[in-house]
Amino acid sequence: MRLTREFFERDVLQVAPDMVGKILVRKSIGIHRHLITEVEAYSGIEDQASHARFGRTTRNSIMFARGGLVYVYLIYGMYWMLNVVTGPENHPQAILIRGLQGINGPGKLTKALGIDRTFYGEDLSTSGRIWIENGLEKPDFIQTPRFGIAYAGEPWKSKPWRYIRVQRPEIS
């Protein structure tokens, strides 16, 4: 079942933990479903780790739209980062998808799924090539500080806004 726009129009700190265990679907040659295992939340202009801290720019303008749209951007001139915009219009928030089951790392997952700048602004509730579906019911996860944002300083670099799925041990 595809997630609706209402799912994404909530605050990023409500949506981010709910994204763990959902299924990212990519339709290209065939349909490929991937369990989301790791995400990070970025919350508004005040968040010094967020692209929104600079205000609205050409690069981040989609973050100021309503939740449910795709925000992709290029880092190091070679890696596309896949983000999902959340919250209401003019409240810039986004979730970076950092990992999928079997694919660890945001650059690796966009390369594996063929995601690039053409996905910028894609609507996850209506797209025919990318969307998110319900997945695991209440998966276990841990929260840690976000990765690679020391430049943001305190308290932003220590916020536990990274959510990582923890697999339950097999019972024999």
N, C-alpha and C positions, 0 to 999 in steps of 0.2 A: 504494500500500500504506500503510495507516494505521499510524502509529507506536504501539508498545505502551507500556504503563505502565513496563516495564523501561527503555526509552529515557530516560524522564524521572526515574527514581529514582536516577540518578547525580548526582555533584557538579555544581553549577551551572557550574563552570569547565570541565567536560568537555562538558556539554550545550550551553552557549551557542555555542561555535564550530561545533558540529554542527548547530545550528538554521539557520545561514545556508545558503540554497539549498534548504531544505525548502519544502513547499507548505502554506500555510494554506488550509483548505477551509471555506467558509461556505455552509450550505444554508439558503435562505429561499425566495424564489420562484426556483427553479432552484438549481443548484450552481455556485458560483464558486470558482475556484482561483487563489491568488496566491502568487508566489514571495517568500519571506522574504529581505529584503536587508539588514536591520540589526536588531541586538538589543543589549541591555545586560544584564550579570549583576549580581545583588545577592546577597551571600553572608553570611547569618547575622546574629546579634545584634551581633557585633563590627564589622560593616561600618557605618560612620557615615553612609552614604548610603542604607541600607536601612530600610524601614519597620519591620523586625524589631528595630532598635536600641532601641526603646521597650519591648520585650517583647511578649507576646501582648495584643492589643487586639481590640475588636469589628471594627475595620476590617481588620486584618491576620491574623486567626486562621487563615485558609485557608493562609497561608504555612507554618504549623506542621504541615500535613497532609502526606501522602505526595505524591511527584511525580506530575505528570500532570493536575493540576487547574488551573482557570482562576482567576486573581486579578484582578479589575477594581476600580478605584477612580476616583473623580471628583476632578479637580484644577480649580482656579480656578472651581469651581461650574458648569463647562460641558463639560469634556473627559474622556471615559472613557479609562483607560489599560489596555491588555490585557497581562497578564503570565501566564506559565506557571510554576507551582510545580515545583521540582525537588528531588531528594534524598530521603532517608528521612524518616519522620515525626519531628517535634520537632526538626528541623534546618532552620530557616526560610531558604529560598533561593527566588529567583524570577528569571525572565528577562522583561524588558520588550521587547515587540516594537515597535521604533521605525519600521520601514519595510517596505513591500512594493513589488514592482516596479510602478512607476507611481503609487505613493501614498507620499509622504515625510512623515513626522510621525506620532507615535502617536495624537494626537487626530483627525487627518484619517482615519486608517485605521479607527478604531472608528466614526466617523460614516459612512464609506462602506460599511462592512459591517453597520451596524445593531447594534453591540455596546454593551450597557449593563449596568446592575447585575444584570439577570436571568441573566447568564452567570456570576456569582460562584459558584465551587465546581463548575462544570460539569466533568465527567470527559472529557478528550480521548480516552480509549481507548474510550468507549462512547457518547458524545453523538451524537445524530442531527442536530445543527445546527452543530457546530463540531468540527474535528479537524485534525490535522497529518499529512501524508503524506511519504513519501520524495520527493526531488526530484533536484536536480543532484548528481552524484557528485563530491565533493571540489572545491567551487567555491573560487576564489581569494578571499581576504578580507584586510583589514588590521585591526589592532587599534589603538585610540586610547583616551584617557581618556573616561570617561562624560560625558554632556552635562548641564549645568545643576546641578551638585552642589557648587559651591564651598563651601557651608555645611558640608560634611562634613569639611573640613580635610585635611591630609596625614596619612597617605599615601593616604587614600581617594579624594580628588579626582583623583589622578594615576594610579590603577590603570588599566591598559590593558584594561578589561573591556567595551569597546564593540567589536563585531565588525561590519564593513561589507563587503558583497560588492563585489568589484572585477571588472568585466567584462573578459574577455580580448579583446584587439584582434582584429578580423577579419583573416584571412590571405587575401590575394588571389592 
